[in-house]
Amino acid sequence: MTEATSILIATPLETEHVRTIAAAAPDAEVLFDPELLPPPRYPSDHRGPPDWRRGSAAQARWLELLRRATILYGIPGDSGPGLAAALDGGPLVRWVQGTAAGSGETVRAANLKAAVLGRVAFTSAAGVHGTMLAEFVFGGILALRKDFRRLDRIRAERAWPHFASGELRGSTLVVVGMGSIGRAVANLGRAFGMRVVAVTRSGSPPAADAVTDPGAVADAVYPIERIGDAFALADTVVVTLPATAKTRRVVDAAALRRLPPNAIVCNVGRGATIDQTALTRALERGAIAGAVLDVFDPEPLPPKHSLWTLENVVFSPHTMALSVRENARIVELFCDNLGRFARGTPLRNRIDTREFY
């Protein structure tokens, strides 16, 4: 790290994490003024209140910091327009660390010129949210397999009926997309004694990681072109894909028709990767057993959409990746990337600015 390196904290961040960044880059200047950043609405909020604006004096100070910055930690407003404005005002910026796994979508939404895309490296927070989303997936699967809503009714009625419920051990889990989230889901599935089938772009087995993936990652692997064949085997499907031109509605009506009636469909990637109309119809007519959803198409979901009220849906308003520890994990990733940036070695999670993933 050279003396000319200036790191601008462009998103709300706790002071102790700013100190961690400063310690990781002792030769860099860390620019941090919390008065110029929106107040977080909850732990690890990177956007702040939608109506928050800087006053004229604060905006002038912000623009002065932008002009000095060579690295941005976070994307202002966590939005495409916020990123575009920051890079327009920050001609020295060479790297932007996003705080979301899907930061590529934000880069795409910024509509940046080719010269800017060539000048600036963008990295995402992929890998930070896998544990949270995997825990949500299995919380939802268990709620449906063990019929927690039925148990709530039994308790409310002070009744005492017995009934048999489903189990996970020995069932088949199909994971579509084997990035960090997919791996976290697969590992939890194996801990539950499930058979794991991976669906990947190439159909090749994902490489094992000595720390996070002891042993084989999956028991079988299918290419994305054979997603229907994988679905025919599934008791549970978990979709973890990003939204790209190649993944839009890759889970279509034809693939959903291949699922057995006891299947549960989970989506913790992006809503556009599933044909939501076909999924809703399958849930409404009982063609599949249920769904666990953290993402939708569009977002927010329209208030009158039936997914709000279907009893066989475990529903989250795209919030299950958030954690009180999220900022600490992103800063850890960023500090590792700071070392790579200083050494001129490849950055982790670099975004492909052709596919924006």
Secondary structure, DSSP 8 states (H G I E B T S, - for coil): --TT-EEEE-S---HHHHHHHHHH-TTSEEE--GGGS---SSTT-SS--TT----HHHHHHHHHHHHH-SEEES-GGGSHHHHHHHHHH-TT--EEE-SSTTHHHHHHHTT--HHHHHH-EEE--TTSSHHHHHHHHHHHHHHHHTTHHHHHHHHHHT----------TT-EEEEE--SHHHHHHHHHHHHTT-EEEEEESS-S-----TTT--S-S-SEEEEGGGHHHHHTT-SEEEE-----TTTTT-B-HHHHHTS-TT-EEEE-S-GGGB-HHHHHHHHHTTSSSEEEES--SSSS--TT-GGGT-TTEEE-SS-TT--TTHHHHHHHHHHHHHHHHHHT---TTB--TTTT-
